[in-house]
Amino acid sequence: METLKFKTTIKCAGCMEKITPFMDEKLSREEWNVDIFTPSKVLTVISDKVTAEEVESTVKKAGFQIERINE
């Protein structure tokens, strides 16, 4: 499994409700999470099903900004 991390503008429960249908099209709910309590609002994806580019495209399609964190 690959772990991808991104800084996002997903900042509240309402944002989570908005992004969930977009992300759930690509991944199961267990494969992604956003820590809305950190300053960077880190989205973590654990999966071999999608690429970083697919995640970025999905988040942008939902109306949020996203930037990959290289670890």
N, C-alpha and C positions, 0 to 999 in steps of 0.2 A: 504494500500500500504506500502511496505517495502522500505526503502532507504538504499542502500549499497554504501559504498565509498571505493575507492582503490587508492593507489599510483601506478603510471605507468611510463613507458618510452615512452609514446605517447607524442611527444614534438613539433610537427609542423603540418601544414596543409597537408603535404604529408603523414604524419603518420595517420592523420584523414582519408584521402582518402583510405589508406590501411586497416584500422580497420573497416571502415563503413560496407562493405559487410558481414564481419564476425558477427558483432554485430546485423545488421539488419536481419540476419537469425533467431536470437533468440528474438529480441525485435523490437518494432516500434521506429522510430527515436526520437519520443517525450519522450521515456522512458529512454534514456541514453544521457550523455554529458561528454565531457572531457574538463576541464579548463586547456588549454595548457599554460596559462599565470602565473600559480602558480608554485613554485619550485617543488612541489610534483606531478604535472601533474595529478590532481585528476579526476578520473572517477567516476561519480555519476550515479547510476542505481536506478530508482524508478519503482518498479514493484512487483507483486506477482507471476509472471510467471516463474522466474528463481531463482536459488540458488546462493550463493556466489561462490560455487565450479564451477558451470556452467559458470559464468562470467569469473572466473580465467582461466578455460580451454579454453574458446573462445579467450581471449586476448593472451594467450600463443600460441595458434594455429596460430594466426596472426603474431607471431614473436616478441611480446613485453613482457617485464617483468611486473609483477603485484603483489601487496601486499595489503591485506585487511587492512583498517584503522578501528580500533574498537573505536566507539564513545559511 
